[in-house]
């Protein structure tokens, strides 16, 4: 059931490919059958990753058996889109990650992956499937010309790239490469406090447990610098530090991943021909700081909620280009057919102190089927002028037809630590509808919730308090971490339980960035 939940979650957020990483396991038949049924393609690594391996006769014999048994078992599944022999081992040799600069390691690399793994995978070649990749990242055919170990396997002009840089502002599109395919990238965040509480032992200290389970070589430096660029993170000795760190880390992760993914999608019809983006990672195997979008218990982080919009077949992007201080507005369409009649974009300028836009500009647009329409380049100084400044205002772009929103995105010109005139939104929650239906062995509980606010609310984050309802293992809202710019909005909640569950307003916790600011 957990696989079904994860793969359905990927499907629900428009993900058409996921990667089975070389540091994991070969998955069960059920996993691949479920991927087949949902139409999700699988990038399948062989289980070799981030290490140098021996090439003794006995080890190579074991590898041959491993590849034959597992590849033959799964190769018939239509979801298997491509095989890759390893993760990051070519780049590890090229960049001497493990002190393996000696020529013999290159020889052993080729012996293991070319003469052994690729050799066995060739028996499973099929006209509908690309040839196996020797490594990822790699330069593809160009790497083959370099005898499978290129000087720079991360060359953005060939093959695929992996990208991680925690020392730059992940909300800035200019920091990212312009690759043919981005097969791994991401940012860390913390799972919710409720998730931590479920794994906390009676003698554990939460702050110590978080530090202990942070396995990044740079520790919490993988998270906190990006948070502090954009948010008023309290000091570690403050009572609300951990609550803020969890919340802000999830927003930071979601926004950075959104920015990077939108950039890659927008490059599709440019000279870069970027044709794929797989962010790292979908799910967790334990409760810890990680790159995941779904936590160990199956609950969504904000990244997964946001991915439903930034991976949608129809999307609008407004990416900041620092060199010219402008927003590049693009319209992305993955549909083979699109009705362009009546399409328009509205640019709404809001003040932080008031609901509803203070200024709206609308213009007609078109879209390119299965492509990108590069619509406008708008200087930021043309938006924020007069009564609108970088500190008291923000802007929303909405793609719509006949007053129906098809996609939206926001641009925030200043960090949330420096914006002015923020007020307490005074959010109230009302349960407006309840439905419970019987399924196999469970009850599907559905709730409609109405949120009311008096002022703009920044990244509204709502949680169901599970301590009161231990029968509920995981749940999902229709949206989360959203900007509330009108006086009311409706969202939906779904979860499975053994019985029909009666919730009230006190079963929900609501957070906003507003509450951490000086009002």
ROMAR-114899 format. One record per residue (C-alpha): x, y, z; residue number from 1. Coordinates in steps of 0.1 Angstrom, whole numbers, plus 5000, padded with zeros to 4 digits. Layout:
residues N
x	y	z	i
X	Y	Z	NUM;
...
***
This chain:
residues 519
x	y	z	i
5000	5000	5000	1;
5029	5024	5007	2;
5042	5020	4971	3;
5007	5027	4958	4;
5006	5058	4979	5;
5040	5071	4967	6;
5035	5064	4931	7;
5000	5078	4931	8;
5014	5109	4948	9;
5040	5112	4920	10;
5012	5108	4894	11;
4990	5134	4911	12;
5018	5160	4908	13;
5023	5154	4871	14;
5056	5135	4875	15;
5060	5112	4844	16;
5094	5097	4854	17;
5110	5087	4887	18;
5145	5073	4892	19;
5153	5041	4911	20;
5187	5052	4925	21;
5218	5031	4923	22;
5223	5034	4961	23;
5189	5017	4968	24;
5175	4983	4958	25;
5159	4967	4929	26;
5122	4971	4936	27;
5095	4945	4938	28;
5072	4933	4909	29;
5044	4952	4926	30;
5063	4985	4923	31;
5069	4981	4885	32;
5034	4969	4879	33;
5020	4999	4897	34;
5043	5022	4877	35;
5030	5005	4845	36;
4994	5010	4855	37;
5000	5047	4863	38;
5020	5055	4832	39;
5051	5065	4852	40;
5084	5059	4834	41;
5113	5044	4855	42;
5149	5054	4851	43;
5165	5023	4865	44;
5200	5023	4879	45;
5219	4992	4885	46;
5228	4991	4922	47;
5262	5007	4920	48;
5267	5042	4934	49;
5292	5067	4948	50;
5320	5042	4954	51;
5348	5023	4937	52;
5342	4986	4934	53;
5365	4956	4932	54;
5370	4936	4900	55;
5380	4902	4913	56;
5368	4872	4894	57;
5343	4862	4921	58;
5329	4897	4924	59;
5324	4901	4886	60;
5307	4867	4885	61;
5284	4880	4912	62;
5277	4912	4893	63;
5269	4892	4861	64;
5244	4871	4880	65;
5229	4902	4897	66;
5225	4921	4864	67;
5210	4891	4846	68;
5186	4882	4873	69;
5173	4916	4880	70;
5174	4932	4846	71;
5156	4902	4830	72;
5130	4902	4858	73;
5120	4938	4851	74;
5130	4946	4815	75;
5096	4936	4801	76;
5078	4963	4821	77;
5067	4992	4798	78;
5076	5016	4826	79;
5113	5008	4823	80;
5124	5037	4802	81;
5162	5034	4805	82;
5189	5015	4824	83;
5220	5032	4839	84;
5249	5011	4851	85;
5259	5034	4880	86;
5253	5067	4898	87;
5281	5093	4899	88;
5311	5069	4896	89;
5324	5084	4863	90;
5324	5119	4878	91;
5339	5105	4910	92;
5369	5092	4891	93;
5372	5123	4869	94;
5371	5146	4899	95;
5391	5123	4922	96;
5364	5122	4949	97;
5380	5092	4967	98;
5417	5096	4960	99;
5414	5073	4930	100;
5435	5092	4905	101;
5457	5062	4896	102;
5451	5048	4861	103;
5442	5014	4874	104;
5409	5027	4888	105;
5399	5038	4853	106;
5408	5004	4840	107;
5388	4987	4867	108;
5359	5011	4860	109;
5357	5001	4824	110;
5361	4964	4833	111;
5332	4965	4857	112;
5307	4987	4838	113;
5316	4983	4801	114;
5329	4947	4800	115;
5305	4934	4826	116;
5273	4954	4833	117;
5268	4969	4799	118;
5277	4936	4783	119;
5249	4918	4801	120;
5224	4946	4796	121;
5229	4944	4758	122;
5211	4911	4758	123;
5180	4930	4769	124;
5182	4958	4743	125;
5149	4967	4727	126;
5141	4990	4699	127;
5117	5010	4720	128;
5143	5017	4748	129;
5174	5038	4745	130;
5208	5021	4750	131;
5218	5018	4786	132;
5237	5048	4801	133;
5271	5039	4815	134;
5269	5065	4842	135;
5250	5095	4855	136;
5260	5122	4852	137;
5278	5116	4819	138;
5283	5131	4785	139;
5264	5103	4766	140;
5279	5096	4732	141;
5305	5122	4738	142;
5317	5102	4768	143;
5319	5071	4747	144;
5344	5090	4725	145;
5364	5096	4757	146;
5365	5059	4764	147;
5337	5064	4789	148;
5356	5086	4813	149;
5353	5123	4803	150;
5374	5150	4818	151;
5341	5168	4827	152;
5312	5144	4829	153;
5291	5174	4840	154;
5294	5192	4807	155;
5260	5209	4802	156;
5262	5205	4764	157;
5260	5168	4765	158;
5241	5140	4784	159;
5229	5148	4819	160;
5240	5167	4849	161;
5236	5166	4887	162;
5237	5199	4905	163;
5240	5208	4942	164;
5253	5241	4956	165;
5243	5250	4991	166;
5265	5282	4992	167;
5245	5301	4967	168;
5209	5315	4968	169;
5188	5287	4954	170;
5160	5312	4947	171;
5181	5329	4920	172;
5178	5312	4886	173;
5212	5325	4875	174;
5231	5300	4897	175;
5219	5270	4877	176;
5235	5252	4847	177;
5217	5251	4813	178;
5219	5214	4807	179;
5204	5190	4782	180;
5189	5169	4810	181;
5190	5175	4848	182;
5188	5141	4863	183;
5195	5150	4899	184;
5193	5182	4919	185;
5177	5193	4951	186;
5177	5210	4985	187;
5174	5197	5020	188;
5145	5204	5044	189;
5133	5190	5077	190;
5101	5169	5081	191;
5073	5183	5103	192;
5076	5184	5140	193;
5048	5159	5142	194;
5069	5135	5122	195;
5098	5140	5145	196;
5076	5134	5175	197;
5065	5101	5161	198;
5101	5088	5161	199;
5113	5106	5193	200;
5123	5083	5222	201;
5114	5092	5258	202;
5150	5102	5265	203;
5156	5120	5233	204;
5162	5157	5229	205;
5147	5169	5196	206;
5174	5194	5187	207;
5201	5168	5194	208;
5182	5141	5174	209;
5180	5165	5144	210;
5217	5172	5146	211;
5225	5134	5150	212;
5204	5124	5119	213;
5218	5152	5097	214;
5243	5132	5077	215;
5253	5159	5053	216;
5291	5165	5056	217;
5284	5202	5064	218;
5257	5194	5089	219;
5228	5219	5092	220;
5248	5243	5070	221;
5231	5224	5042	222;
5198	5241	5053	223;
5202	5272	5075	224;
5221	5296	5052	225;
5194	5295	5025	226;
5167	5300	5052	227;
5185	5330	5067	228;
5188	5347	5033	229;
5150	5349	5030	230;
5134	5345	5064	231;
5136	5359	5099	232;
5148	5327	5115	233;
5149	5330	5153	234;
5181	5323	5173	235;
5187	5286	5183	236;
5181	5296	5220	237;
5147	5310	5212	238;
5117	5288	5221	239;
5102	5289	5186	240;
5135	5282	5168	241;
5128	5245	5158	242;
5093	5253	5148	243;
5105	5281	5125	244;
5134	5261	5112	245;
5112	5232	5101	246;
5086	5255	5085	247;
5111	5279	5068	248;
5133	5250	5056	249;
5103	5235	5038	250;
5094	5268	5021	251;
5131	5273	5011	252;
5133	5238	4997	253;
5101	5242	4978	254;
5109	5277	4964	255;
5145	5267	4953	256;
5133	5235	4936	257;
5104	5254	4920	258;
5129	5280	4906	259;
5153	5254	4893	260;
5127	5232	4878	261;
5109	5261	4861	262;
5142	5273	4846	263;
5148	5238	4831	264;
5113	5237	4817	265;
5117	5272	4802	266;
5149	5262	4784	267;
5132	5235	4764	268;
5129	5255	4731	269;
5162	5274	4735	270;
5197	5266	4723	271;
5201	5245	4755	272;
5173	5221	4745	273;
5167	5210	4781	274;
5144	5181	4779	275;
5141	5166	4814	276;
5143	5174	4851	277;
5143	5149	4879	278;
5146	5165	4913	279;
5161	5146	4942	280;
5142	5131	4960	281;
5107	5117	4962	282;
5105	5099	4996	283;
5124	5092	5028	284;
5136	5059	5043	285;
5138	5074	5078	286;
5130	5105	5097	287;
5158	5129	5091	288;
5169	5161	5074	289;
5169	5152	5037	290;
5161	5162	5002	291;
5128	5144	5001	292;
5094	5158	4991	293;
5074	5131	5011	294;
5084	5122	5046	295;
5089	5087	5061	296;
5053	5084	5071	297;
5039	5094	5037	298;
5030	5130	5045	299;
5038	5156	5020	300;
5063	5183	5026	301;
5056	5217	5010	302;
5078	5207	4980	303;
5054	5180	4970	304;
5024	5203	4973	305;
5041	5229	4952	306;
5052	5204	4926	307;
5016	5200	4915	308;
5018	5235	4901	309;
5053	5239	4889	310;
5052	5205	4871	311;
5017	5211	4857	312;
5011	5205	4819	313;
5002	5242	4817	314;
5024	5266	4837	315;
5035	5302	4838	316;
5070	5312	4849	317;
5084	5346	4859	318;
5121	5341	4864	319;
5143	5369	4875	320;
5173	5376	4854	321;
5198	5396	4875	322;
5220	5409	4847	323;
5192	5429	4833	324;
5170	5432	4864	325;
5140	5418	4846	326;
5114	5391	4848	327;
5113	5366	4819	328;
5077	5356	4816	329;
5072	5323	4798	330;
5041	5300	4791	331;
5048	5263	4792	332;
5026	5237	4776	333;
5032	5200	4776	334;
4999	5193	4758	335;
4999	5183	4722	336;
4968	5204	4716	337;
4959	5237	4733	338;
4930	5261	4727	339;
4945	5295	4726	340;
4913	5314	4723	341;
4908	5340	4750	342;
4941	5334	4767	343;
4955	5363	4787	344;
4979	5370	4815	345;
4972	5393	4844	346;
5000	5409	4864	347;
4986	5418	4898	348;
5006	5440	4922	349;
4998	5436	4958	350;
5007	5455	4989	351;
5016	5435	5020	352;
4992	5455	5040	353;
4961	5449	5019	354;
4941	5420	5005	355;
4933	5420	4967	356;
4956	5436	4941	357;
4962	5473	4940	358;
4971	5474	4904	359;
4963	5450	4875	360;
4977	5449	4840	361;
4963	5423	4815	362;
4974	5414	4780	363;
4964	5387	4755	364;
4988	5357	4750	365;
4992	5326	4730	366;
5007	5292	4738	367;
5028	5267	4718	368;
5015	5231	4719	369;
5042	5208	4734	370;
5065	5238	4738	371;
5073	5271	4754	372;
5060	5305	4745	373;
5085	5333	4756	374;
5061	5360	4763	375;
5076	5391	4779	376;
5107	5405	4795	377;
5095	5430	4821	378;
5120	5453	4839	379;
5115	5450	4877	380;
5118	5488	4880	381;
5087	5491	4857	382;
5067	5471	4882	383;
5078	5485	4915	384;
5076	5523	4912	385;
5056	5551	4927	386;
5036	5538	4957	387;
5049	5503	4950	388;
5084	5495	4964	389;
5105	5463	4967	390;
5097	5462	5004	391;
5059	5470	5005	392;
5047	5450	4975	393;
5049	5418	4956	394;
5035	5406	4922	395;
5014	5377	4910	396;
5012	5365	4874	397;
4980	5346	4864	398;
4974	5328	4831	399;
4937	5327	4825	400;
4909	5321	4801	401;
4875	5337	4806	402;
4884	5347	4841	403;
4893	5311	4850	404;
4929	5307	4863	405;
4949	5281	4845	406;
4982	5287	4862	407;
4999	5313	4885	408;
5032	5323	4899	409;
5046	5349	4923	410;
5076	5371	4924	411;
5089	5385	4957	412;
5114	5414	4952	413;
5128	5414	4987	414;
5136	5389	5015	415;
5108	5383	5039	416;
5131	5395	5067	417;
5130	5430	5052	418;
5095	5435	5039	419;
5073	5462	5054	420;
5037	5467	5066	421;
5031	5430	5073	422;
5001	5424	5095	423;
4985	5395	5114	424;
4962	5379	5089	425;
4939	5367	5117	426;
4931	5334	5098	427;
4900	5315	5109	428;
4892	5280	5097	429;
4857	5266	5092	430;
4847	5230	5083	431;
4822	5235	5055	432;
4816	5199	5043	433;
4822	5164	5054	434;
4820	5131	5035	435;
4829	5096	5044	436;
4828	5066	5021	437;
4837	5029	5025	438;
4865	5013	5006	439;
4883	4980	5010	440;
4890	4976	5048	441;
4891	5014	5053	442;
4870	5046	5053	443;
4879	5074	5030	444;
4874	5107	5049	445;
4870	5139	5030	446;
4867	5175	5044	447;
4861	5208	5028	448;
4877	5237	5047	449;
4871	5274	5044	450;
4899	5298	5055	451;
4891	5334	5062	452;
4917	5362	5065	453;
4918	5399	5070	454;
4952	5406	5056	455;
4976	5389	5031	456;
4990	5356	5046	457;
5024	5345	5036	458;
5028	5308	5027	459;
4998	5295	5047	460;
5008	5261	5062	461;
4981	5239	5076	462;
4986	5206	5096	463;
4962	5180	5109	464;
4972	5173	5145	465;
4977	5136	5145	466;
4983	5131	5182	467;
4945	5133	5187	468;
4939	5108	5159	469;
4965	5080	5159	470;
4944	5060	5135	471;
4953	5085	5107	472;
4987	5075	5093	473;
4990	5101	5066	474;
4968	5127	5049	475;
4968	5152	5021	476;
4954	5187	5015	477;
4945	5200	4980	478;
4971	5226	4985	479;
4995	5239	5012	480;
5021	5265	5017	481;
5001	5289	4996	482;
4998	5327	4994	483;
4964	5339	5007	484;
4957	5372	4989	485;
4919	5372	4992	486;
4895	5372	5022	487;
4886	5335	5019	488;
4897	5303	5002	489;
4886	5267	5001	490;
4908	5237	5003	491;
4901	5200	5007	492;
4915	5173	5031	493;
4916	5135	5025	494;
4927	5106	5046	495;
4921	5070	5052	496;
4911	5056	5086	497;
4894	5026	5100	498;
4863	5046	5109	499;
4847	5079	5099	500;
4865	5106	5118	501;
4849	5137	5132	502;
4872	5167	5131	503;
4868	5202	5144	504;
4887	5235	5140	505;
4909	5227	5169	506;
4923	5196	5151	507;
4942	5219	5127	508;
4973	5240	5132	509;
4979	5270	5109	510;
5012	5288	5104	511;
5022	5318	5084	512;
5055	5337	5079	513;
5036	5367	5093	514;
5037	5353	5128	515;
5076	5353	5128	516;
5078	5389	5119	517;
5077	5422	5138	518;
5042	5434	5131	519;
***
